[in-house]
Amino acid sequence: MAEVLTTVRDLRTESSNAATIRLDLGGTAFAYRPGQYITIDPHQFEDLAAEIREREAQRGRPMGPGYFSLSSDGLDESLLEFTVKLPVDGPPGMLPKYLLAGLDTGRKLRLAGPGGKYGLPDAPPPGISGFVHLCAGSGIAPNRGMIRHALARKWPLKHLLLVQDRDEGEVLFRKELAELAAHHPDQFRVRRIYTRTSKERIDVDRLRSEAAGWLELSSAWVFICGPNQARPVGPGFVDRLRHALGVELGLAADRIRTE
């Protein structure tokens, strides 16, 4: 992956514990597909030097870079965006916490990338009815860029976005995506699902209900992105849905993309 030096343009608050960091490329070429990721080496920040040394001594190995999905749409060649969200029920990671609190406008930030196969193809694929985006928490970030890119490029395919959060306080891109759906009612739908307040979660039955009469699931591509830690009650978000889509909907593995 190539390294580039960027400048912080601004930070846009998304929720009480999340923000989108907007970077100016300053004329540097950085080709990527919406949905890919970048890496950031924490060693570049002098403010973190003491904490890094302590952690590396405890672990007995060097600290690696942090991985962050791009949330930008690739339409403005001078701009990169990635969205950082801190956990609400656990200690924040050192690098994400620093990025949200320690980056002022004009600050230099070195990153490497892009990486990953998650994302849109280069052109609308033939024989596809549309794209289904199943996201949880900050997993919406790369899909936000993908959806914006395809709609701006006037791809004819539909997008159905189902987002799972614990409650309304954790919602990312609320106003932006609502406005995008209002401007593209025949191509984009977004549905919000809350596990804590409404006791719901994304599953195949809910997907069938939201897609009925609007998007043919048997000929769609599905993108799944979200936390994937296994839980006492079963597999993580990505593994659970990937299995369900194959077993209950009969979708072939090559129709399912995971981050």
C-alpha atoms as an extended CHARMM CRD file, in Angstrom:
* protein
*
       259  EXT
         1         1  MET       CA              0.0000000000        0.0000000000        0.0000000000  PROA      1               0.0000000000
         2         2  ALA       CA              1.1900000000        3.4980000000       -0.8400000000  PROA      2               0.0000000000
         3         3  GLU       CA              1.7850000000        6.1170000000        1.8490000000  PROA      3               0.0000000000
         4         4  VAL       CA              0.3850000000        9.6250000000        1.4670000000  PROA      4               0.0000000000
         5         5  LEU       CA              0.5780000000       12.7430000000        3.6060000000  PROA      5               0.0000000000
         6         6  THR       CA             -2.7600000000       14.4700000000        4.1080000000  PROA      6               0.0000000000
         7         7  THR       CA             -4.0590000000       17.5160000000        5.9580000000  PROA      7               0.0000000000
         8         8  VAL       CA             -7.0630000000       17.4680000000        8.2830000000  PROA      8               0.0000000000
         9         9  ARG       CA             -9.7700000000       19.5730000000        6.6510000000  PROA      9               0.0000000000
        10        10  ASP       CA            -12.3030000000       19.2200000000        9.4750000000  PROA      10              0.0000000000
        11        11  LEU       CA            -14.0850000000       16.7910000000       11.7960000000  PROA      11              0.0000000000
        12        12  ARG       CA            -17.8360000000       16.4190000000       11.4190000000  PROA      12              0.0000000000
        13        13  THR       CA            -19.7250000000       15.1030000000       14.4350000000  PROA      13              0.0000000000
        14        14  GLU       CA            -21.9830000000       12.1450000000       13.6140000000  PROA      14              0.0000000000
        15        15  SER       CA            -23.1340000000       11.1760000000       17.1290000000  PROA      15              0.0000000000
        16        16  SER       CA            -22.0450000000       11.6260000000       20.7410000000  PROA      16              0.0000000000
        17        17  ASN       CA            -19.2280000000        9.1070000000       20.2390000000  PROA      17              0.0000000000
        18        18  ALA       CA            -18.4800000000        9.2810000000       16.5100000000  PROA      18              0.0000000000
        19        19  ALA       CA            -17.1710000000       11.7110000000       13.9150000000  PROA      19              0.0000000000
        20        20  THR       CA            -16.1510000000       11.7380000000       10.2760000000  PROA      20              0.0000000000
        21        21  ILE       CA            -12.5850000000       12.9180000000        9.7140000000  PROA      21              0.0000000000
        22        22  ARG       CA            -12.2090000000       14.7580000000        6.4050000000  PROA      22              0.0000000000
        23        23  LEU       CA             -8.7390000000       14.8860000000        4.8650000000  PROA      23              0.0000000000
        24        24  ASP       CA             -7.3280000000       17.1080000000        2.1430000000  PROA      24              0.0000000000
        25        25  LEU       CA             -5.0710000000       15.2160000000       -0.2600000000  PROA      25              0.0000000000
        26        26  GLY       CA             -3.4140000000       18.4170000000       -1.4750000000  PROA      26              0.0000000000
        27        27  GLY       CA             -3.1970000000       17.2830000000       -5.0800000000  PROA      27              0.0000000000
        28        28  THR       CA             -1.7380000000       13.8460000000       -4.2450000000  PROA      28              0.0000000000
        29        29  ALA       CA             -3.2340000000       11.0760000000       -6.3510000000  PROA      29              0.0000000000
        30        30  PHE       CA             -4.9750000000        8.4180000000       -4.2590000000  PROA      30              0.0000000000
        31        31  ALA       CA             -7.0610000000        6.0070000000       -6.3010000000  PROA      31              0.0000000000
        32        32  TYR       CA             -9.4840000000        3.8300000000       -4.3490000000  PROA      32              0.0000000000
        33        33  ARG       CA            -12.8630000000        2.1700000000       -4.6220000000  PROA      33              0.0000000000
        34        34  PRO       CA            -15.5380000000        3.2480000000       -2.1270000000  PROA      34              0.0000000000
        35        35  GLY       CA            -15.6360000000        0.6450000000        0.6350000000  PROA      35              0.0000000000
        36        36  GLN       CA            -11.8950000000        0.0430000000        0.8940000000  PROA      36              0.0000000000
        37        37  TYR       CA             -9.8160000000        0.8380000000        3.9810000000  PROA      37              0.0000000000
        38        38  ILE       CA             -6.7450000000        2.8150000000        4.9820000000  PROA      38              0.0000000000
        39        39  THR       CA             -4.2110000000        2.2450000000        7.7720000000  PROA      39              0.0000000000
        40        40  ILE       CA             -2.7890000000        4.8340000000       10.1790000000  PROA      40              0.0000000000
        41        41  ASP       CA              0.4380000000        4.2630000000       12.1180000000  PROA      41              0.0000000000
        42        42  PRO       CA              0.1090000000        5.6600000000       15.6720000000  PROA      42              0.0000000000
        43        43  HSD       CA              3.8810000000        6.1530000000       15.9270000000  PROA      43              0.0000000000
        44        44  GLN       CA              3.5710000000        9.3630000000       13.8800000000  PROA      44              0.0000000000
        45        45  PHE       CA              1.8990000000       11.1370000000       16.8200000000  PROA      45              0.0000000000
        46        46  GLU       CA              4.4110000000       12.4490000000       19.3500000000  PROA      46              0.0000000000
        47        47  ASP       CA              1.6290000000       12.8960000000       21.9080000000  PROA      47              0.0000000000
        48        48  LEU       CA              1.2060000000        9.0970000000       22.0200000000  PROA      48              0.0000000000
        49        49  ALA       CA              4.8980000000        8.1670000000       22.2600000000  PROA      49              0.0000000000
        50        50  ALA       CA              4.9580000000        7.4360000000       26.0060000000  PROA      50              0.0000000000
        51        51  GLU       CA              1.7510000000        5.4010000000       25.9250000000  PROA      51              0.0000000000
        52        52  ILE       CA              2.9380000000        3.4410000000       22.9000000000  PROA      52              0.0000000000
        53        53  ARG       CA              6.2520000000        2.5910000000       24.5790000000  PROA      53              0.0000000000
        54        54  GLU       CA              4.4000000000        1.3620000000       27.6560000000  PROA      54              0.0000000000
        55        55  ARG       CA              2.0130000000       -0.8050000000       25.6670000000  PROA      55              0.0000000000
        56        56  GLU       CA              4.7590000000       -2.2400000000       23.4960000000  PROA      56              0.0000000000
        57        57  ALA       CA              6.7590000000       -3.1260000000       26.6060000000  PROA      57              0.0000000000
        58        58  GLN       CA              3.7350000000       -4.8750000000       28.1020000000  PROA      58              0.0000000000
        59        59  ARG       CA              2.9890000000       -6.8000000000       24.9090000000  PROA      59              0.0000000000
        60        60  GLY       CA              6.5890000000       -7.5070000000       23.9500000000  PROA      60              0.0000000000
        61        61  ARG       CA              6.0140000000       -6.4960000000       20.3420000000  PROA      61              0.0000000000
        62        62  PRO       CA              5.6230000000       -3.3380000000       18.2560000000  PROA      62              0.0000000000
        63        63  MET       CA              2.2040000000       -1.7560000000       17.9670000000  PROA      63              0.0000000000
        64        64  GLY       CA              0.7390000000       -2.1000000000       14.5060000000  PROA      64              0.0000000000
        65        65  PRO       CA             -1.3290000000        0.3910000000       12.5210000000  PROA      65              0.0000000000
        66        66  GLY       CA             -5.0250000000        1.0190000000       12.9400000000  PROA      66              0.0000000000
        67        67  TYR       CA             -7.4110000000        0.0290000000       10.1580000000  PROA      67              0.0000000000
        68        68  PHE       CA            -10.2400000000        2.3810000000        9.1640000000  PROA      68              0.0000000000
        69        69  SER       CA            -12.8390000000        1.9460000000        6.4330000000  PROA      69              0.0000000000
        70        70  LEU       CA            -13.1690000000        4.8680000000        4.0620000000  PROA      70              0.0000000000
        71        71  SER       CA            -16.6030000000        6.4660000000        4.1760000000  PROA      71              0.0000000000
        72        72  SER       CA            -15.9750000000        8.8420000000        1.2550000000  PROA      72              0.0000000000
        73        73  ASP       CA            -17.5470000000        8.2830000000       -2.1380000000  PROA      73              0.0000000000
        74        74  GLY       CA            -14.5350000000        8.8990000000       -4.3820000000  PROA      74              0.0000000000
        75        75  LEU       CA            -16.2370000000       11.7240000000       -6.2900000000  PROA      75              0.0000000000
        76        76  ASP       CA            -13.9720000000       14.5240000000       -5.0100000000  PROA      76              0.0000000000
        77        77  GLU       CA            -10.3750000000       13.6130000000       -5.8200000000  PROA      77              0.0000000000
        78        78  SER       CA             -9.0490000000       16.1110000000       -3.2760000000  PROA      78              0.0000000000
        79        79  LEU       CA            -10.9700000000       14.6250000000       -0.3320000000  PROA      79              0.0000000000
        80        80  LEU       CA            -10.8070000000       11.4890000000        1.7990000000  PROA      80              0.0000000000
        81        81  GLU       CA            -13.2210000000       10.6800000000        4.6220000000  PROA      81              0.0000000000
        82        82  PHE       CA            -13.2290000000        8.0040000000        7.2790000000  PROA      82              0.0000000000
        83        83  THR       CA            -15.5580000000        7.6790000000       10.2480000000  PROA      83              0.0000000000
        84        84  VAL       CA            -14.4250000000        6.7940000000       13.7550000000  PROA      84              0.0000000000
        85        85  LYS       CA            -16.7990000000        5.5170000000       16.4320000000  PROA      85              0.0000000000
        86        86  LEU       CA            -15.8680000000        4.8030000000       20.0490000000  PROA      86              0.0000000000
        87        87  PRO       CA            -17.5080000000        1.9410000000       21.9600000000  PROA      87              0.0000000000
        88        88  VAL       CA            -20.1310000000        2.9210000000       24.5230000000  PROA      88              0.0000000000
        89        89  ASP       CA            -19.7210000000       -0.1150000000       26.7580000000  PROA      89              0.0000000000
        90        90  GLY       CA            -15.9560000000       -0.6280000000       26.8690000000  PROA      90              0.0000000000
        91        91  PRO       CA            -12.6230000000        1.1820000000       26.8970000000  PROA      91              0.0000000000
        92        92  PRO       CA            -11.8940000000        3.1550000000       23.7230000000  PROA      92              0.0000000000
        93        93  GLY       CA             -8.9390000000        2.1640000000       21.6020000000  PROA      93              0.0000000000
        94        94  MET       CA             -5.9300000000        4.4210000000       21.9770000000  PROA      94              0.0000000000
        95        95  LEU       CA             -5.7540000000        5.4750000000       18.3330000000  PROA      95              0.0000000000
        96        96  PRO       CA             -9.4900000000        6.0350000000       17.6970000000  PROA      96              0.0000000000
        97        97  LYS       CA             -9.7420000000        8.0600000000       20.9080000000  PROA      97              0.0000000000
        98        98  TYR       CA             -6.7740000000       10.1970000000       19.8790000000  PROA      98              0.0000000000
        99        99  LEU       CA             -8.0590000000       10.7690000000       16.3650000000  PROA      99              0.0000000000
       100       100  LEU       CA            -11.3620000000       12.1120000000       17.6790000000  PROA      100             0.0000000000
       101       101  ALA       CA             -9.8060000000       14.2970000000       20.3780000000  PROA      101             0.0000000000
       102       102  GLY       CA             -6.3690000000       15.2550000000       19.0760000000  PROA      102             0.0000000000
       103       103  LEU       CA             -6.7850000000       16.2290000000       15.4420000000  PROA      103             0.0000000000
       104       104  ASP       CA             -7.2140000000       19.9300000000       14.7650000000  PROA      104             0.0000000000
       105       105  THR       CA             -7.8680000000       21.5120000000       11.3830000000  PROA      105             0.0000000000
       106       106  GLY       CA             -4.6080000000       21.7950000000        9.4730000000  PROA      106             0.0000000000
       107       107  ARG       CA             -2.9230000000       18.8920000000       11.2790000000  PROA      107             0.0000000000
       108       108  LYS       CA             -0.8170000000       16.6150000000        9.0880000000  PROA      108             0.0000000000
       109       109  LEU       CA             -1.7440000000       12.9330000000        9.0170000000  PROA      109             0.0000000000
       110       110  ARG       CA              0.1180000000       10.1840000000        7.1830000000  PROA      110             0.0000000000
       111       111  LEU       CA             -1.8260000000        7.1420000000        6.0310000000  PROA      111             0.0000000000
       112       112  ALA       CA             -1.3460000000        4.0900000000        3.8410000000  PROA      112             0.0000000000
       113       113  GLY       CA             -3.7310000000        2.4430000000        1.4320000000  PROA      113             0.0000000000
       114       114  PRO       CA             -6.0320000000        1.6610000000       -0.0440000000  PROA      114             0.0000000000
       115       115  GLY       CA             -6.6030000000       -1.9660000000        0.9030000000  PROA      115             0.0000000000
       116       116  GLY       CA             -9.3240000000       -4.5710000000        0.8610000000  PROA      116             0.0000000000
       117       117  LYS       CA            -11.6680000000       -6.1270000000       -1.6880000000  PROA      117             0.0000000000
       118       118  TYR       CA            -14.8630000000       -4.8660000000       -0.0430000000  PROA      118             0.0000000000
       119       119  GLY       CA            -16.6140000000       -2.3220000000       -2.2320000000  PROA      119             0.0000000000
       120       120  LEU       CA            -18.3970000000       -1.6690000000       -5.4660000000  PROA      120             0.0000000000
       121       121  PRO       CA            -17.2000000000       -3.0750000000       -8.7740000000  PROA      121             0.0000000000
       122       122  ASP       CA            -15.7960000000       -0.6300000000      -11.2960000000  PROA      122             0.0000000000
       123       123  ALA       CA            -19.0450000000       -0.5990000000      -13.2860000000  PROA      123             0.0000000000
       124       124  PRO       CA            -22.6490000000       -1.7470000000      -12.7610000000  PROA      124             0.0000000000
       125       125  PRO       CA            -22.6630000000       -5.5500000000      -13.0420000000  PROA      125             0.0000000000
       126       126  PRO       CA            -25.0910000000       -7.0440000000      -15.5760000000  PROA      126             0.0000000000
       127       127  GLY       CA            -27.9830000000       -9.2100000000      -14.4620000000  PROA      127             0.0000000000
       128       128  ILE       CA            -28.1830000000       -7.6880000000      -10.9830000000  PROA      128             0.0000000000
       129       129  SER       CA            -31.4290000000       -6.2260000000       -9.6070000000  PROA      129             0.0000000000
       130       130  GLY       CA            -29.6550000000       -4.1100000000       -7.0140000000  PROA      130             0.0000000000
       131       131  PHE       CA            -27.5200000000       -3.9990000000       -3.8990000000  PROA      131             0.0000000000
       132       132  VAL       CA            -28.5460000000       -4.8810000000       -0.3640000000  PROA      132             0.0000000000
       133       133  HSD       CA            -26.4930000000       -3.2810000000        2.4160000000  PROA      133             0.0000000000
       134       134  LEU       CA            -26.7560000000       -4.9410000000        5.8470000000  PROA      134             0.0000000000
       135       135  CYS       CA            -24.8350000000       -2.8970000000        8.3900000000  PROA      135             0.0000000000
       136       136  ALA       CA            -24.4180000000       -2.6180000000       12.1390000000  PROA      136             0.0000000000
       137       137  GLY       CA            -22.9340000000        0.3350000000       14.0240000000  PROA      137             0.0000000000
       138       138  SER       CA            -19.9110000000        1.8780000000       12.3220000000  PROA      138             0.0000000000
       139       139  GLY       CA            -20.2160000000       -0.8090000000        9.6180000000  PROA      139             0.0000000000
       140       140  ILE       CA            -22.4020000000        1.6720000000        7.7860000000  PROA      140             0.0000000000
       141       141  ALA       CA            -19.3610000000        3.8600000000        7.0210000000  PROA      141             0.0000000000
       142       142  PRO       CA            -17.9740000000        2.1170000000        3.9010000000  PROA      142             0.0000000000
       143       143  ASN       CA            -21.4700000000        1.4560000000        2.5890000000  PROA      143             0.0000000000
       144       144  ARG       CA            -22.3170000000        5.1350000000        2.8890000000  PROA      144             0.0000000000
       145       145  GLY       CA            -19.5510000000        5.9060000000        0.3900000000  PROA      145             0.0000000000
       146       146  MET       CA            -20.6070000000        3.0850000000       -1.9220000000  PROA      146             0.0000000000
       147       147  ILE       CA            -24.2370000000        4.1960000000       -2.0560000000  PROA      147             0.0000000000
       148       148  ARG       CA            -23.3730000000        7.8590000000       -2.6310000000  PROA      148             0.0000000000
       149       149  HSD       CA            -20.9420000000        6.9050000000       -5.4020000000  PROA      149             0.0000000000
       150       150  ALA       CA            -23.3910000000        4.7140000000       -7.3100000000  PROA      150             0.0000000000
       151       151  LEU       CA            -26.2610000000        7.2090000000       -7.0860000000  PROA      151             0.0000000000
       152       152  ALA       CA            -24.0620000000       10.1310000000       -8.1490000000  PROA      152             0.0000000000
       153       153  ARG       CA            -22.7690000000        8.1070000000      -11.1090000000  PROA      153             0.0000000000
       154       154  LYS       CA            -26.3840000000        7.3720000000      -12.0650000000  PROA      154             0.0000000000
       155       155  TRP       CA            -26.0460000000        3.6110000000      -11.8800000000  PROA      155             0.0000000000
       156       156  PRO       CA            -29.5120000000        2.1750000000      -12.6160000000  PROA      156             0.0000000000
       157       157  LEU       CA            -29.4370000000       -0.3420000000       -9.7620000000  PROA      157             0.0000000000
       158       158  LYS       CA            -31.4170000000       -0.0380000000       -6.5330000000  PROA      158             0.0000000000
       159       159  HSD       CA            -29.9510000000        0.0920000000       -3.0310000000  PROA      159             0.0000000000
       160       160  LEU       CA            -31.6790000000       -1.2140000000        0.0920000000  PROA      160             0.0000000000
       161       161  LEU       CA            -29.8810000000       -0.2710000000        3.3090000000  PROA      161             0.0000000000
       162       162  LEU       CA            -30.7720000000       -1.9110000000        6.6290000000  PROA      162             0.0000000000
       163       163  VAL       CA            -28.8640000000       -0.4770000000        9.5860000000  PROA      163             0.0000000000
       164       164  GLN       CA            -28.7990000000       -2.0600000000       13.0370000000  PROA      164             0.0000000000
       165       165  ASP       CA            -27.9550000000        0.1370000000       16.0430000000  PROA      165             0.0000000000
       166       166  ARG       CA            -28.6800000000       -0.2380000000       19.7260000000  PROA      166             0.0000000000
       167       167  ASP       CA            -30.7160000000        2.9710000000       19.9350000000  PROA      167             0.0000000000
       168       168  GLU       CA            -31.3040000000        6.2320000000       18.1050000000  PROA      168             0.0000000000
       169       169  GLY       CA            -28.4440000000        7.9340000000       19.9330000000  PROA      169             0.0000000000
       170       170  GLU       CA            -25.9140000000        5.8000000000       18.0370000000  PROA      170             0.0000000000
       171       171  VAL       CA            -27.2410000000        6.4950000000       14.5380000000  PROA      171             0.0000000000
       172       172  LEU       CA            -24.6870000000        7.6830000000       11.9760000000  PROA      172             0.0000000000
       173       173  PHE       CA            -25.4600000000        9.7550000000        8.8700000000  PROA      173             0.0000000000
       174       174  ARG       CA            -29.1260000000       10.1100000000        9.8640000000  PROA      174             0.0000000000
       175       175  LYS       CA            -29.9770000000       13.3750000000        8.0910000000  PROA      175             0.0000000000
       176       176  GLU       CA            -27.7120000000       12.7570000000        5.1160000000  PROA      176             0.0000000000
       177       177  LEU       CA            -29.1290000000        9.3390000000        4.2670000000  PROA      177             0.0000000000
       178       178  ALA       CA            -32.7250000000       10.4630000000        4.8260000000  PROA      178             0.0000000000
       179       179  GLU       CA            -32.1630000000       13.3040000000        2.3560000000  PROA      179             0.0000000000
       180       180  LEU       CA            -30.4840000000       10.9450000000       -0.1110000000  PROA      180             0.0000000000
       181       181  ALA       CA            -33.4820000000        8.5990000000        0.0490000000  PROA      181             0.0000000000
       182       182  ALA       CA            -35.8500000000       11.5330000000       -0.4780000000  PROA      182             0.0000000000
       183       183  HSD       CA            -33.9240000000       12.6180000000       -3.5790000000  PROA      183             0.0000000000
       184       184  HSD       CA            -33.7440000000        9.0780000000       -4.9990000000  PROA      184             0.0000000000
       185       185  PRO       CA            -37.0270000000        7.4240000000       -3.8990000000  PROA      185             0.0000000000
       186       186  ASP       CA            -36.9950000000        4.9140000000       -6.7580000000  PROA      186             0.0000000000
       187       187  GLN       CA            -33.4320000000        3.8040000000       -6.1590000000  PROA      187             0.0000000000
       188       188  PHE       CA            -32.5880000000        4.0740000000       -2.4640000000  PROA      188             0.0000000000
       189       189  ARG       CA            -34.3190000000        2.9860000000        0.7230000000  PROA      189             0.0000000000
       190       190  VAL       CA            -32.9350000000        3.0840000000        4.2500000000  PROA      190             0.0000000000
       191       191  ARG       CA            -34.4530000000        1.3270000000        7.2540000000  PROA      191             0.0000000000
       192       192  ARG       CA            -33.2730000000        1.7100000000       10.8670000000  PROA      192             0.0000000000
       193       193  ILE       CA            -33.4470000000       -1.1680000000       13.3670000000  PROA      193             0.0000000000
       194       194  TYR       CA            -32.7720000000       -0.8510000000       17.1100000000  PROA      194             0.0000000000
       195       195  THR       CA            -31.7070000000       -3.8140000000       19.2110000000  PROA      195             0.0000000000
       196       196  ARG       CA            -32.0360000000       -2.1390000000       22.6200000000  PROA      196             0.0000000000
       197       197  THR       CA            -35.1000000000        0.0720000000       22.3740000000  PROA      197             0.0000000000
       198       198  SER       CA            -37.1610000000       -1.9890000000       19.8930000000  PROA      198             0.0000000000
       199       199  LYS       CA            -35.6670000000       -5.4290000000       20.6440000000  PROA      199             0.0000000000
       200       200  GLU       CA            -35.1860000000       -6.0530000000       16.9190000000  PROA      200             0.0000000000
       201       201  ARG       CA            -32.3120000000       -7.1690000000       14.7660000000  PROA      201             0.0000000000
       202       202  ILE       CA            -31.6120000000       -7.6580000000       11.0900000000  PROA      202             0.0000000000
       203       203  ASP       CA            -32.6140000000      -11.1330000000        9.9490000000  PROA      203             0.0000000000
       204       204  VAL       CA            -33.8620000000      -12.7740000000        6.7680000000  PROA      204             0.0000000000
       205       205  ASP       CA            -37.5330000000      -12.2370000000        7.6210000000  PROA      205             0.0000000000
       206       206  ARG       CA            -37.0050000000       -8.5110000000        8.0800000000  PROA      206             0.0000000000
       207       207  LEU       CA            -34.9890000000       -8.3620000000        4.8640000000  PROA      207             0.0000000000
       208       208  ARG       CA            -37.7390000000      -10.1230000000        2.9200000000  PROA      208             0.0000000000
       209       209  SER       CA            -40.3170000000       -7.7140000000        4.3250000000  PROA      209             0.0000000000
       210       210  GLU       CA            -38.3600000000       -4.5840000000        3.4040000000  PROA      210             0.0000000000
       211       211  ALA       CA            -37.4780000000       -5.8430000000       -0.0860000000  PROA      211             0.0000000000
       212       212  ALA       CA            -40.9370000000       -7.1550000000       -0.9930000000  PROA      212             0.0000000000
       213       213  GLY       CA            -42.2840000000       -5.5520000000       -4.1680000000  PROA      213             0.0000000000
       214       214  TRP       CA            -39.2510000000       -3.3090000000       -4.5260000000  PROA      214             0.0000000000
       215       215  LEU       CA            -36.0610000000       -5.3410000000       -4.9210000000  PROA      215             0.0000000000
       216       216  GLU       CA            -35.6810000000       -8.9410000000       -6.1040000000  PROA      216             0.0000000000
       217       217  LEU       CA            -33.3790000000      -10.5810000000       -3.5560000000  PROA      217             0.0000000000
       218       218  SER       CA            -32.5800000000      -13.6540000000       -5.6360000000  PROA      218             0.0000000000
       219       219  SER       CA            -30.6910000000      -11.5070000000       -8.1590000000  PROA      219             0.0000000000
       220       220  ALA       CA            -29.1680000000       -8.9710000000       -5.7620000000  PROA      220             0.0000000000
       221       221  TRP       CA            -25.6740000000       -8.5250000000       -4.4110000000  PROA      221             0.0000000000
       222       222  VAL       CA            -25.4530000000       -8.2650000000       -0.6410000000  PROA      222             0.0000000000
       223       223  PHE       CA            -22.8480000000       -6.3130000000        1.3320000000  PROA      223             0.0000000000
       224       224  ILE       CA            -22.5000000000       -7.0850000000        5.0490000000  PROA      224             0.0000000000
       225       225  CYS       CA            -20.4390000000       -4.9430000000        7.3980000000  PROA      225             0.0000000000
       226       226  GLY       CA            -20.4070000000       -4.6880000000       11.1720000000  PROA      226             0.0000000000
       227       227  PRO       CA            -18.8930000000       -6.1140000000       14.3500000000  PROA      227             0.0000000000
       228       228  ASN       CA            -18.3410000000       -9.8290000000       14.1380000000  PROA      228             0.0000000000
       229       229  GLN       CA            -17.3610000000      -10.9470000000       17.6250000000  PROA      229             0.0000000000
       230       230  ALA       CA            -18.9490000000      -14.2760000000       18.5360000000  PROA      230             0.0000000000
       231       231  ARG       CA            -21.4530000000      -14.0580000000       21.4000000000  PROA      231             0.0000000000
       232       232  PRO       CA            -22.7500000000      -16.6290000000       23.9050000000  PROA      232             0.0000000000
       233       233  VAL       CA            -25.9920000000      -16.7930000000       21.9130000000  PROA      233             0.0000000000
       234       234  GLY       CA            -24.2710000000      -17.4400000000       18.6000000000  PROA      234             0.0000000000
       235       235  PRO       CA            -21.9890000000      -16.0650000000       15.8700000000  PROA      235             0.0000000000
       236       236  GLY       CA            -21.2700000000      -12.4100000000       15.2340000000  PROA      236             0.0000000000
       237       237  PHE       CA            -23.2570000000      -10.0930000000       13.0090000000  PROA      237             0.0000000000
       238       238  VAL       CA            -21.4400000000      -10.8320000000        9.7510000000  PROA      238             0.0000000000
       239       239  ASP       CA            -21.1830000000      -14.6140000000       10.1780000000  PROA      239             0.0000000000
       240       240  ARG       CA            -24.8150000000      -14.9230000000       11.2860000000  PROA      240             0.0000000000
       241       241  LEU       CA            -26.1810000000      -13.0730000000        8.2760000000  PROA      241             0.0000000000
       242       242  ARG       CA            -23.8270000000      -14.6550000000        5.7610000000  PROA      242             0.0000000000
       243       243  HSD       CA            -24.9570000000      -18.1100000000        6.8850000000  PROA      243             0.0000000000
       244       244  ALA       CA            -28.6420000000      -17.1350000000        6.9160000000  PROA      244             0.0000000000
       245       245  LEU       CA            -28.5080000000      -15.6390000000        3.4200000000  PROA      245             0.0000000000
       246       246  GLY       CA            -27.0030000000      -18.8190000000        2.0510000000  PROA      246             0.0000000000
       247       247  VAL       CA            -29.3010000000      -21.2530000000        3.8700000000  PROA      247             0.0000000000
       248       248  GLU       CA            -32.6090000000      -19.3730000000        3.9830000000  PROA      248             0.0000000000
       249       249  LEU       CA            -32.3850000000      -17.3590000000        0.7600000000  PROA      249             0.0000000000
       250       250  GLY       CA            -30.1420000000      -19.6710000000       -1.2190000000  PROA      250             0.0000000000
       251       251  LEU       CA            -27.8080000000      -16.8800000000       -2.2650000000  PROA      251             0.0000000000
       252       252  ALA       CA            -24.5620000000      -18.0870000000       -3.7980000000  PROA      252             0.0000000000
       253       253  ALA       CA            -21.3530000000      -17.1690000000       -1.9900000000  PROA      253             0.0000000000
       254       254  ASP       CA            -20.2380000000      -14.9330000000       -4.8590000000  PROA      254             0.0000000000
       255       255  ARG       CA            -23.3400000000      -12.7420000000       -4.3440000000  PROA      255             0.0000000000
       256       256  ILE       CA            -22.3440000000      -11.9470000000       -0.7390000000  PROA      256             0.0000000000
       257       257  ARG       CA            -19.5740000000       -9.4870000000        0.0720000000  PROA      257             0.0000000000
       258       258  THR       CA            -18.2470000000       -9.0380000000        3.6080000000  PROA      258             0.0000000000
       259       259  GLU       CA            -15.8350000000       -6.4480000000        5.0000000000  PROA      259             0.0000000000
